[in-house]
Amino acid sequence: MPAAMFDRVLILCVGNICRSPMAEAVMRQACLERGRQIEIRSAGLAAMVGYPADDKVQLLLARRGIDVSAHRGVQVNRDLLYWADLILVMEDEHRWELRRREPSTAGKIFLLGHWIQTQIADPYGAPLPVFEQTLDLVDQAVAAWLDRL
C-alpha cells in the first residue's frame, strides 16, 4: 500500500506508560531517520491517565537520546480511533477489545508485532532486562512496519 494511506498511526497498549509510549518514540525516531512524514500517537485501553512513562522506559530511551519525559498517559477514545489510519496494538486481546468497543475500526487494527509474528507482553513491574527485551521486540516490529509503509 502507498505510504500516503498511513499518515496517522495510533499505538495502543493497556496503561500507556510502557509499551505504547516506547513504540511511539521508537517509530517517531525511525520515521525521522528515514525521512518519513507520519504522525504518531499512543494511548491506552485502560490508561494511567496523566502518568509519565515508566522510569525504565525513560531510562532505556534516554540511552538512545530520546526524551519521553513529557509523555503522559492518554485514554483511547472514539476520536483517536477515527483519527488513525492504522492502529497498532500489542496483544490479540487488545484487538478484540477495540473491535468490541468500536466495530467499524476493525479493518485498521493490527498487532504491532504482525510482521514478526509476535505479541508484545506487558513489562510493567518487571526488572530492567524484561524492558530491554520488550524494547528489542518493539524495534523489530517497528522496523518491519516501516519497511512496508
FENRAQUI-V145525 format. One record per residue. N is the residue number from 1. RES is the residue in one small letter. SS is DSSP state (a for helix, b for strand, c for the rest). D_CENTER is the distance of its C-alpha to the mean C-alpha in whole Angstrom. Layout:
N;RES;SS;D_CENTER
N;RES;SS;D_CENTER
This chain:
1;m;c;20
2;p;c;21
3;a;a;18
4;a;a;20
5;m;a;18
6;f;c;15
7;d;c;15
8;r;b;12
9;v;b;9
10;l;b;7
11;i;b;3
12;l;b;5
13;c;b;7
14;v;c;10
15;g;c;11
16;n;c;9
17;i;c;10
18;c;c;9
19;r;a;6
20;s;a;3
21;p;a;6
22;m;a;7
23;a;a;4
24;e;a;5
25;a;a;8
26;v;a;9
27;m;a;8
28;r;a;10
29;q;a;13
30;a;a;13
31;c;a;14
32;l;a;16
33;e;a;18
34;r;a;18
35;g;c;19
36;r;c;17
37;q;c;17
38;i;c;13
39;e;b;12
40;i;b;9
41;r;b;8
42;s;b;6
43;a;b;8
44;g;b;9
45;l;c;12
46;a;c;14
47;a;c;13
48;m;c;15
49;v;b;16
50;g;c;17
51;y;c;16
52;p;c;15
53;a;c;12
54;d;c;14
55;d;a;17
56;k;a;16
57;v;a;13
58;q;a;15
59;l;a;17
60;l;a;16
61;l;a;14
62;a;a;17
63;r;c;19
64;r;c;17
65;g;c;19
66;i;c;15
67;d;c;16
68;v;c;13
69;s;c;16
70;a;c;16
71;h;c;13
72;r;c;14
73;g;b;12
74;v;c;12
75;q;b;13
76;v;c;12
77;n;c;15
78;r;a;17
79;d;a;17
80;l;a;13
81;l;a;13
82;y;a;16
83;w;a;15
84;a;c;12
85;d;c;14
86;l;b;11
87;i;b;9
88;l;b;6
89;v;b;7
90;m;c;7
91;e;c;11
92;d;a;14
93;e;a;15
94;h;a;12
95;r;a;13
96;w;a;16
97;e;a;16
98;l;a;14
99;r;a;17
100;r;a;20
101;r;a;19
102;e;c;19
103;p;a;20
104;s;a;20
105;t;a;17
106;a;a;17
107;g;a;17
108;k;a;14
109;i;b;12
110;f;b;11
111;l;b;10
112;l;c;7
113;g;c;10
114;h;a;13
115;w;a;15
116;i;a;15
117;q;c;16
118;t;c;14
119;q;c;12
120;i;c;10
121;a;c;12
122;d;c;12
123;p;c;14
124;y;c;15
125;g;c;18
126;a;c;19
127;p;c;20
128;l;a;19
129;p;a;20
130;v;a;17
131;f;a;14
132;e;a;16
133;q;a;15
134;t;a;12
135;l;a;11
136;d;a;13
137;l;a;12
138;v;a;8
139;d;a;11
140;q;a;13
141;a;a;10
142;v;a;9
143;a;a;13
144;a;a;14
145;w;a;12
146;l;a;13
147;d;a;16
148;r;a;16
149;l;c;15
